[in-house]
């Protein structure tokens, strides 16, 4: 494996994700990977919508579920995790 994808479902039902290299994976399994809150205000055409509280300032964490690990047969050297979205204080 070279890349691990951290997948989540946004408010519009679109599966999105972020990718990390394998070197950074051990730390990201515990702490997750950062995601701007604004991503939850994107529509299916990737246009940022005006939603109160979901602007470009602020971050959530995508924390992977280790049990969801899957090698991706359609993407060489890649794997994926389903993630929980957590606030900075580790609440959903």
C-alpha positions in Angstrom: 0.0 0.0 0.0 1.1 3.5 -0.8 -2.1 5.5 -0.1 -4.9 5.3 2.4 -8.2 7.0 1.7 -10.3 8.4 4.6 -13.9 8.3 3.3 -17.0 10.1 4.6 -20.5 10.8 3.4 -21.4 14.5 3.2 -24.8 16.1 3.9 -25.9 15.6 0.3 -25.1 11.9 0.3 -21.9 12.2 -1.7 -19.0 10.0 -0.7 -15.9 12.2 -0.4 -12.5 11.6 1.1 -9.0 12.7 1.8 -5.8 10.7 1.2 -2.7 10.1 3.3 0.6 8.4 2.5 1.5 5.3 4.5 4.3 7.1 6.3 1.7 9.3 8.1 -0.9 6.5 8.6 0.0 5.4 12.2 -0.6 8.8 13.6 -3.7 9.4 11.6 -5.3 6.2 12.8 -5.4 7.7 16.3 -5.8 11.5 15.5 -7.6 11.3 12.2 -7.1 13.8 9.3 -8.2 17.4 9.3 -11.2 18.6 7.2 -12.6 22.1 6.9 -16.1 22.5 8.1 -17.0 24.1 4.8 -16.8 20.7 3.0 -20.2 19.9 4.6 -21.7 22.9 2.8 -20.6 21.7 -0.7 -23.3 20.7 -3.1 -23.0 17.8 -5.6 -21.4 20.1 -8.1 -18.7 21.1 -5.6 -20.0 24.6 -5.2 -19.8 26.0 -1.7 -23.2 27.0 -0.4 -24.0 29.7 2.1 -24.8 27.6 5.3 -24.5 29.3 8.7 -21.8 27.7 10.8 -20.2 25.9 7.8 -17.7 28.4 6.5 -14.1 28.0 5.6 -12.9 28.6 9.2 -12.9 25.7 11.5 -11.9 22.1 11.4 -13.3 18.7 12.1 -11.4 15.4 12.1 -12.0 12.3 10.0 -11.1 9.5 12.4 -11.0 6.1 10.6 -12.7 2.9 11.8 -9.9 0.3 11.6 -12.5 -2.5 11.1 -13.5 -0.9 7.8 -10.0 -1.2 6.2 -10.3 -2.4 2.7 -7.8 -2.8 -0.1 -9.1 -1.2 -3.3 -8.9 -3.6 -6.2 -9.6 -0.7 -8.7 -6.8 1.5 -7.4 -3.4 -0.1 -7.3 -1.5 0.3 -4.0 -4.5 2.0 -2.3 -6.7 1.2 0.6 -9.7 2.9 2.3 -11.3 3.4 5.6 -14.8 4.6 6.5 -14.5 7.5 9.0 -16.3 9.2 11.8 -16.5 12.9 11.8 -15.4 14.3 15.2 -15.1 17.8 16.5 -11.9 19.0 18.2 -13.2 17.8 21.6 -13.8 14.3 20.0 -17.6 14.6 20.0 -19.5 13.5 16.9 
